[in-house]
């Protein structure tokens, strides 16, 4: 069911340039495209994000389930990705935040989407946060 919803949301987002499926309440949504670590195929996930300067923060909450979402494992295997924000596509490089950086990022993410705190309380795993930084070399997104 989750994959069907994500696929529908991504399709609506793409077609409408983010006008449909671009927000969850007050929280903005981007489309993250990674390369599948096993399949080598492009995979797109709609994710909540918080912009901090020139970077975009995303949390691998997976709604507090015991496992990481696939996109986390894909970024760990290959940090080159692509985001679509509204109608703009941006090649990015992902960096997983250190424990101190992650702790500092949670208040801003929680203010944007309070359910993140609930998700952290539901799981024993550490929920990773990634910073997506636009690549300045002009290279394309994931291949």
Secondary structure, 3 states (H helix, E strand, C coil): CHHHHHHHHHHHHHHHCCCCCCEECCEEEEEEEEECCCCCCEEEEEEECEEECCEEEEECCHHHCCCCCHHHHHHHHCCEEEEEECCEEEEEEEEECCHHHHHHHHHHHHHHCCHHHHHHHHCCCCCCEEEEEECCCCCCCCC
